[in-house]
Amino acid sequence: MSSKRRYFYGVKVQFVMIHDGLPVELYIHAGCQADIPGMRALGPQLPAGSVLYANAA
């Protein structure tokens, strides 16, 4: 598990997708970084009434 190691090498890719599964924005960052800075960097401009789903982050 990467959480038990001192170093983690890899990347994370975060997407903002429309309901059809088409990605409209993405953010790539180091795998050792938390997900929250990625969401802040994306800063999605969503229309009123939109729903944003995310994992436990």
MMTF fields as JSON, N, C-alpha, C and O atoms, coordinates in Angstrom:
{
  "mmtfVersion": "1.0.0",
  "mmtfProducer": "UNKNOWN",
  "numBonds": 227,
  "numAtoms": 228,
  "numGroups": 57,
  "numChains": 1,
  "numModels": 1,
  "chainsPerModel": [1],
  "groupsPerChain": [57],
  "chainIdList": ["A"],
  "bondAtomList": [4, 2, 8, 6, 12, 10, 16, 14, 20, 18, 24, 22, 28, 26, 32, 30, 36, 34, 40, 38, 44, 42, 48, 46, 52, 50, 56, 54, 60, 58, 64, 62, 68, 66, 72, 70, 76, 74, 80, 78, 84, 82, 88, 86, 92, 90, 96, 94, 100, 98, 104, 102, 108, 106, 112, 110, 116, 114, 120, 118, 124, 122, 128, 126, 132, 130, 136, 134, 140, 138, 144, 142, 148, 146, 152, 150, 156, 154, 160, 158, 164, 162, 168, 166, 172, 170, 176, 174, 180, 178, 184, 182, 188, 186, 192, 190, 196, 194, 200, 198, 204, 202, 208, 206, 212, 210, 216, 214, 220, 218, 224, 222],
  "bondOrderList": [1, 1, 1, 1, 1, 1, 1, 1, 1, 1, 1, 1, 1, 1, 1, 1, 1, 1, 1, 1, 1, 1, 1, 1, 1, 1, 1, 1, 1, 1, 1, 1, 1, 1, 1, 1, 1, 1, 1, 1, 1, 1, 1, 1, 1, 1, 1, 1, 1, 1, 1, 1, 1, 1, 1, 1],
  "groupList": [{"groupName": "MET", "atomNameList": ["N", "CA", "C", "O"], "elementList": ["N", "C", "C", "O"], "formalChargeList": [0, 0, 0, 0], "bondAtomList": [1, 0, 2, 1, 3, 2], "bondOrderList": [1, 1, 2], "singleLetterCode": "M", "chemCompType": "L-PEPTIDE LINKING"}, {"groupName": "SER", "atomNameList": ["N", "CA", "C", "O"], "elementList": ["N", "C", "C", "O"], "formalChargeList": [0, 0, 0, 0], "bondAtomList": [1, 0, 2, 1, 3, 2], "bondOrderList": [1, 1, 2], "singleLetterCode": "S", "chemCompType": "L-PEPTIDE LINKING"}, {"groupName": "LYS", "atomNameList": ["N", "CA", "C", "O"], "elementList": ["N", "C", "C", "O"], "formalChargeList": [0, 0, 0, 0], "bondAtomList": [1, 0, 2, 1, 3, 2], "bondOrderList": [1, 1, 2], "singleLetterCode": "K", "chemCompType": "L-PEPTIDE LINKING"}, {"groupName": "ARG", "atomNameList": ["N", "CA", "C", "O"], "elementList": ["N", "C", "C", "O"], "formalChargeList": [0, 0, 0, 0], "bondAtomList": [1, 0, 2, 1, 3, 2], "bondOrderList": [1, 1, 2], "singleLetterCode": "R", "chemCompType": "L-PEPTIDE LINKING"}, {"groupName": "TYR", "atomNameList": ["N", "CA", "C", "O"], "elementList": ["N", "C", "C", "O"], "formalChargeList": [0, 0, 0, 0], "bondAtomList": [1, 0, 2, 1, 3, 2], "bondOrderList": [1, 1, 2], "singleLetterCode": "Y", "chemCompType": "L-PEPTIDE LINKING"}, {"groupName": "PHE", "atomNameList": ["N", "CA", "C", "O"], "elementList": ["N", "C", "C", "O"], "formalChargeList": [0, 0, 0, 0], "bondAtomList": [1, 0, 2, 1, 3, 2], "bondOrderList": [1, 1, 2], "singleLetterCode": "F", "chemCompType": "L-PEPTIDE LINKING"}, {"groupName": "GLY", "atomNameList": ["N", "CA", "C", "O"], "elementList": ["N", "C", "C", "O"], "formalChargeList": [0, 0, 0, 0], "bondAtomList": [1, 0, 2, 1, 3, 2], "bondOrderList": [1, 1, 2], "singleLetterCode": "G", "chemCompType": "PEPTIDE LINKING"}, {"groupName": "VAL", "atomNameList": ["N", "CA", "C", "O"], "elementList": ["N", "C", "C", "O"], "formalChargeList": [0, 0, 0, 0], "bondAtomList": [1, 0, 2, 1, 3, 2], "bondOrderList": [1, 1, 2], "singleLetterCode": "V", "chemCompType": "L-PEPTIDE LINKING"}, {"groupName": "GLN", "atomNameList": ["N", "CA", "C", "O"], "elementList": ["N", "C", "C", "O"], "formalChargeList": [0, 0, 0, 0], "bondAtomList": [1, 0, 2, 1, 3, 2], "bondOrderList": [1, 1, 2], "singleLetterCode": "Q", "chemCompType": "L-PEPTIDE LINKING"}, {"groupName": "ILE", "atomNameList": ["N", "CA", "C", "O"], "elementList": ["N", "C", "C", "O"], "formalChargeList": [0, 0, 0, 0], "bondAtomList": [1, 0, 2, 1, 3, 2], "bondOrderList": [1, 1, 2], "singleLetterCode": "I", "chemCompType": "L-PEPTIDE LINKING"}, {"groupName": "HIS", "atomNameList": ["N", "CA", "C", "O"], "elementList": ["N", "C", "C", "O"], "formalChargeList": [0, 0, 0, 0], "bondAtomList": [1, 0, 2, 1, 3, 2], "bondOrderList": [1, 1, 2], "singleLetterCode": "H", "chemCompType": "L-PEPTIDE LINKING"}, {"groupName": "ASP", "atomNameList": ["N", "CA", "C", "O"], "elementList": ["N", "C", "C", "O"], "formalChargeList": [0, 0, 0, 0], "bondAtomList": [1, 0, 2, 1, 3, 2], "bondOrderList": [1, 1, 2], "singleLetterCode": "D", "chemCompType": "L-PEPTIDE LINKING"}, {"groupName": "LEU", "atomNameList": ["N", "CA", "C", "O"], "elementList": ["N", "C", "C", "O"], "formalChargeList": [0, 0, 0, 0], "bondAtomList": [1, 0, 2, 1, 3, 2], "bondOrderList": [1, 1, 2], "singleLetterCode": "L", "chemCompType": "L-PEPTIDE LINKING"}, {"groupName": "PRO", "atomNameList": ["N", "CA", "C", "O"], "elementList": ["N", "C", "C", "O"], "formalChargeList": [0, 0, 0, 0], "bondAtomList": [1, 0, 2, 1, 3, 2], "bondOrderList": [1, 1, 2], "singleLetterCode": "P", "chemCompType": "L-PEPTIDE LINKING"}, {"groupName": "GLU", "atomNameList": ["N", "CA", "C", "O"], "elementList": ["N", "C", "C", "O"], "formalChargeList": [0, 0, 0, 0], "bondAtomList": [1, 0, 2, 1, 3, 2], "bondOrderList": [1, 1, 2], "singleLetterCode": "E", "chemCompType": "L-PEPTIDE LINKING"}, {"groupName": "ALA", "atomNameList": ["N", "CA", "C", "O"], "elementList": ["N", "C", "C", "O"], "formalChargeList": [0, 0, 0, 0], "bondAtomList": [1, 0, 2, 1, 3, 2], "bondOrderList": [1, 1, 2], "singleLetterCode": "A", "chemCompType": "L-PEPTIDE LINKING"}, {"groupName": "CYS", "atomNameList": ["N", "CA", "C", "O"], "elementList": ["N", "C", "C", "O"], "formalChargeList": [0, 0, 0, 0], "bondAtomList": [1, 0, 2, 1, 3, 2], "bondOrderList": [1, 1, 2], "singleLetterCode": "C", "chemCompType": "L-PEPTIDE LINKING"}, {"groupName": "ASN", "atomNameList": ["N", "CA", "C", "O"], "elementList": ["N", "C", "C", "O"], "formalChargeList": [0, 0, 0, 0], "bondAtomList": [1, 0, 2, 1, 3, 2], "bondOrderList": [1, 1, 2], "singleLetterCode": "N", "chemCompType": "L-PEPTIDE LINKING"}],
  "groupTypeList": [0, 1, 1, 2, 3, 3, 4, 5, 4, 6, 7, 2, 7, 8, 5, 7, 0, 9, 10, 11, 6, 12, 13, 7, 14, 12, 4, 9, 10, 15, 6, 16, 8, 15, 11, 9, 13, 6, 0, 3, 15, 12, 6, 13, 8, 12, 13, 15, 6, 1, 7, 12, 4, 15, 17, 15, 15],
  "groupIdList": [1, 2, 3, 4, 5, 6, 7, 8, 9, 10, 11, 12, 13, 14, 15, 16, 17, 18, 19, 20, 21, 22, 23, 24, 25, 26, 27, 28, 29, 30, 31, 32, 33, 34, 35, 36, 37, 38, 39, 40, 41, 42, 43, 44, 45, 46, 47, 48, 49, 50, 51, 52, 53, 54, 55, 56, 57],
  "secStructList": [7, 4, 4, 4, 1, 1, 7, 7, 7, 7, 3, 3, 3, 3, 3, 3, 3, 7, 6, 6, 1, 7, 3, 3, 3, 3, 3, 3, 3, 3, 6, 6, 1, 7, 2, 2, 2, 2, 2, 2, 2, 2, 7, 7, 7, 7, 7, 6, 6, 7, 7, 7, 7, 7, 7, 7, 7],
  "xCoordList": [0.837, 0.0, 0.886, 1.87, 0.543, 1.354, 1.324, 2.28, 0.268, 0.184, 1.171, 1.452, 1.701, 2.645, 4.096, 5.005, 4.322, 5.677, 6.086, 5.248, 7.382, 7.88, 7.721, 7.458, 7.875, 7.776, 6.754, 6.574, 6.099, 5.15, 5.442, 5.472, 5.655, 5.942, 4.74, 4.281, 4.245, 3.104, 2.384, 2.828, 1.283, 0.478, -0.984, -1.412, -1.73, -3.182, -3.768, -3.224, -4.861, -5.582, -6.998, -7.697, -7.419, -8.768, -9.544, -9.024, -10.793, -11.634, -12.899, -13.415, -13.386, -14.753, -15.428, -14.979, -16.513, -17.206, -18.659, -19.252, -19.218, -20.649, -21.36, -20.706, -22.668, -23.418, -23.248, -23.497, -22.834, -22.605, -21.227, -20.911, -20.412, -19.081, -17.996, -16.861, -18.314, -17.335, -16.549, -17.144, -15.22, -14.436, -14.362, -14.12, -14.57, -14.507, -13.357, -12.944, -12.83, -11.662, -10.861, -11.424, -9.547, -8.737, -7.565, -7.138, -7.053, -5.908, -5.003, -5.461, -3.728, -2.744, -1.774, -1.226, -1.568, -0.618, 0.062, -0.305, 1.058, 1.836, 0.934, 0.004, 1.214, 0.418, 0.484, -0.419, 1.527, 1.667, 0.868, 0.749, 0.318, -0.462, -1.898, -2.414, -2.522, -3.926, -4.827, -4.387, -6.078, -7.031, -7.584, -7.95, -7.649, -8.259, -7.56, -8.258, -6.216, -5.581, -5.935, -6.025, -6.131, -6.535, -7.911, -8.135, -8.837, -10.18, -10.149, -10.862, -9.326, -9.207, -8.601, -9.007, -7.631, -6.992, -7.967, -7.939, -8.827, -9.822, -10.807, -11.112, -11.302, -12.242, -13.372, -13.587, -14.116, -15.138, -16.208, -16.736, -16.512, -17.584, -18.839, -19.066, -19.643, -20.806, -22.067, -22.22, -22.975, -24.239, -25.094, -24.899, -26.022, -26.934, -27.679, -28.11, -27.827, -28.532, -27.646, -28.133, -26.35, -25.427, -25.132, -25.263, -24.735, -24.366, -22.921, -22.558, -22.1, -20.699, -20.51, -20.737, -20.095, -19.836, -18.328, -17.563, -17.905, -16.488, -16.354, -17.331, -15.13, -14.909, -14.751, -15.096, -14.244, -14.162, -13.245, -13.253, -12.466, -11.574, -12.403, -11.854],
  "yCoordList": [-1.18, 0.0, 1.249, 1.318, 2.202, 3.407, 4.23, 4.955, 4.144, 4.942, 4.478, 5.227, 3.278, 2.75, 2.976, 2.762, 3.4, 3.629, 5.076, 5.963, 5.283, 6.637, 7.48, 8.68, 6.876, 7.595, 6.924, 5.707, 7.712, 7.183, 7.847, 9.074, 7.047, 7.585, 7.318, 6.181, 8.336, 8.181, 9.51, 10.537, 9.472, 10.667, 10.362, 9.208, 11.413, 11.338, 12.199, 13.249, 11.757, 12.54, 12.719, 11.741, 13.968, 14.265, 14.866, 15.699, 14.435, 14.869, 15.55, 15.235, 16.482, 16.98, 16.513, 16.834, 15.75, 15.178, 15.607, 15.907, 15.63, 15.856, 14.523, 13.484, 14.54, 13.332, 12.192, 11.038, 12.483, 11.435, 10.781, 9.853, 11.264, 10.699, 11.374, 10.9, 12.459, 13.192, 14.141, 15.032, 13.974, 14.877, 16.275, 16.431, 17.279, 18.664, 19.433, 20.468, 18.94, 19.527, 18.403, 17.384, 18.584, 17.614, 18.303, 19.384, 17.64, 18.158, 16.974, 15.958, 17.101, 16.044, 16.556, 17.652, 15.751, 16.142, 14.907, 13.778, 15.132, 14.035, 13.114, 13.57, 11.826, 10.846, 10.978, 10.512, 11.6, 11.752, 12.939, 13.096, 13.781, 14.933, 14.518, 13.551, 15.25, 15.009, 15.429, 16.13, 14.999, 15.321, 16.74, 17.323, 17.297, 18.611, 19.711, 20.503, 19.811, 20.843, 20.694, 21.685, 19.461, 19.251, 19.808, 20.41, 19.608, 20.159, 21.685, 22.343, 22.234, 23.7, 24.238, 25.294, 23.518, 23.962, 23.896, 24.747, 22.885, 22.787, 23.944, 24.582, 24.213, 25.323, 25.299, 26.283, 24.185, 24.077, 25.157, 25.414, 25.773, 26.762, 26.016, 25.811, 25.618, 24.796, 25.651, 26.583, 25.328, 26.063, 25.772, 24.76, 26.651, 26.458, 25.139, 24.787, 24.419, 23.141, 21.954, 20.825, 22.181, 21.092, 20.27, 20.754, 19.028, 18.142, 17.714, 17.285, 17.831, 17.438, 16.217, 16.293, 15.085, 13.877, 13.728, 14.002, 13.298, 13.083, 11.866, 11.399, 11.359, 10.252, 10.806, 11.961, 10.016, 10.399, 11.595, 12.134, 12.018, 13.163, 14.401, 15.487],
  "zCoordList": [0.0, 0.0, 0.0, 0.737, -0.805, -0.899, 0.384, 0.658, 1.171, 2.388, 3.449, 4.385, 3.335, 4.322, 3.905, 4.706, 2.679, 2.191, 2.435, 2.601, 2.452, 2.647, 1.384, 1.475, 0.219, -1.046, -1.94, -1.893, -2.738, -3.715, -5.042, -5.137, -6.056, -7.389, -8.271, -8.379, -8.885, -9.775, -9.926, -9.412, -10.629, -10.848, -10.551, -10.565, -10.286, -10.152, -11.25, -11.59, -11.791, -12.783, -12.262, -11.998, -12.115, -11.659, -12.823, -13.566, -12.974, -14.078, -13.586, -12.514, -14.382, -14.263, -15.541, -16.641, -15.395, -16.555, -16.576, -15.54, -17.766, -17.88, -17.647, -17.558, -17.548, -17.196, -18.19, -17.841, -19.412, -20.419, -20.296, -21.041, -19.36, -19.156, -19.976, -19.996, -20.648, -21.448, -20.545, -19.938, -20.44, -19.591, -20.193, -21.39, -19.364, -19.833, -19.196, -19.719, -18.065, -17.414, -16.787, -16.388, -16.696, -15.981, -15.317, -15.72, -14.279, -13.531, -13.223, -12.7, -13.544, -13.3, -12.245, -12.369, -11.204, -10.169, -9.607, -9.933, -8.757, -8.176, -7.365, -6.699, -7.426, -6.721, -5.217, -4.521, -4.696, -3.242, -2.708, -1.493, -3.589, -3.141, -2.823, -3.383, -1.933, -1.59, -2.756, -3.667, -2.72, -3.787, -3.697, -4.717, -2.505, -2.314, -3.118, -3.75, -3.134, -3.967, -5.455, -6.179, -5.895, -7.28, -7.573, -8.623, -6.643, -6.835, -6.805, -7.562, -5.935, -5.89, -7.173, -7.657, -7.728, -8.973, -10.141, -11.03, -10.138, -11.207, -11.118, -12.125, -9.922, -9.733, -10.726, -11.434, -10.804, -11.841, -11.723, -10.641, -12.839, -12.924, -13.36, -14.553, -12.399, -12.69, -12.733, -11.944, -13.662, -13.715, -12.477, -11.803, -12.194, -11.064, -11.223, -12.321, -10.126, -10.154, -10.493, -10.551, -10.719, -11.041, -9.794, -8.67, -10.007, -8.913, -9.138, -10.233, -8.102, -8.165, -7.274, -6.066, -7.86, -7.111, -6.936, -7.861, -5.76, -5.481, -4.579, -3.992, -4.477, -3.554, -2.141, -1.89, -1.234, 0.169, 0.429, 1.536, -0.545, -0.355, -0.135, 0.047]
}
